[in-house]
């Protein structure tokens, strides 16, 4: 599933693409508008040049020769003014290759008065275009694009008594000003503001949501009871806070239901414990009563001694049962302190070395932690749990077998394992293995594994039977709490 950040990033990319495409279309539209203005200007100078040529032909019709003097120039000027009077923004005249300008007019000039002098800046261009028209005998045009306008000069050859005469017209097409240019600037400005504004807004949304989600992640990552959800703080985002409230409410209901379930489980456990305890106590009492009655009836010293010894064995059994029961029910809050893991493991194993040797078993300890590495737990409680597991392993492993006690770290968990090469646990008892009075040995009280589980849970951990190819492996999973 895609994240909110990736979706907002995709939205930003789409906005950028849309902005680039819109800018391209605006620029193309403006360029087309500019090209259209240039084309209209070319039509104007072409039409103006043609009008001058038509009037010139009418003026020289029937004349066989003409001498260029001031009177002729004045007459030609009149004709040029009349030809360009209806062509706004177009100036022009009649040019002769030898004499230069014979007439010049700009009747639509919007300056302070009639413009009568040739434009000095464009004089070379005017001379060039007229020379091209004379040389080719066809109309010629020169375009000179500039930063804000395009200069268009047109010339067409004239037929008549004046040799090498041409008519010329000139205008300027504005390309960087006017309504289209202002529309372009306005469109690009709005587009830039929209894109940059959207980019900044999306960046702020991404940052704000990332920061608020990081706050929730930090809160969830803090140490807390694994069975309960931590209470999340409000972030200031209305939609996110609705989710926070829902999670907090769910956490409260979960904690309440967990407490109710724990209370119900304790009541059920007390009921099962009471029933099993009554059964376990009644059997030894019945055996002791029978032995005592038989000894009294026989009046035989040997039978009395045998009966007393049997009674003492049953009393010892009851004593072990009550001791284990008290140990299980009085497992209090663990007193954590730094423990040298390697030394602790070795000392725990050595306490059972003699028993393992008598049964012909190999007993060894292993750890993946360096010597001297310390971790915090209650050494008395954890040693009692390991003692129960090691004793069970020794009792259930045949001679020549092996018992391995391991300590390993997996992420933020401490794993304590006891593995043997015995026959394993039968399937019918696996589901209730850690319940009180569940035992695979007739002489056992069935409370050893229950004690192991209570100690693990007191450390906010768990005890479990794990899979192994051969034999049996019990594992105590505790939180890793470095010293």
HELIX and SHEET records of a PDB file:
HELIX    1   1 UNK A    4  UNK A   60  1                                  57    
HELIX    2   2 UNK A   70  UNK A   84  1                                  15    
HELIX    3   3 UNK A  123  UNK A  136  1                                  14    
HELIX    4   4 UNK A  179  UNK A  221  1                                  43    
HELIX    5   5 UNK A  238  UNK A  298  1                                  61    
HELIX    6   6 UNK A  301  UNK A  329  1                                  29    
HELIX    7   7 UNK A  341  UNK A  350  1                                  10    
HELIX    8   8 UNK A  353  UNK A  358  1                                   6    
HELIX    9   9 UNK A  379  UNK A  395  1                                  17    
HELIX   10  10 UNK A  427  UNK A  430  1                                   4    
HELIX   11  11 UNK A  448  UNK A  458  1                                  11    
SHEET    1   A 5 UNK A 100  UNK A 105  0                                        
SHEET    2   A 5 UNK A  91  UNK A  96 -1                                        
SHEET    3   A 5 UNK A 165  UNK A 174 -1                                        
SHEET    4   A 5 UNK A 149  UNK A 157 -1                                        
SHEET    5   A 5 UNK A 140  UNK A 145 -1                                        
SHEET    1   B 2 UNK A 337  UNK A 340  0                                        
SHEET    2   B 2 UNK A 374  UNK A 377 -1                                        
SHEET    1   C 5 UNK A 362  UNK A 367  0                                        
SHEET    2   C 5 UNK A 402  UNK A 410  1                                        
SHEET    3   C 5 UNK A 413  UNK A 420 -1                                        
SHEET    4   C 5 UNK A 472  UNK A 479 -1                                        
SHEET    5   C 5 UNK A 462  UNK A 466 -1                                        
END                                                                             
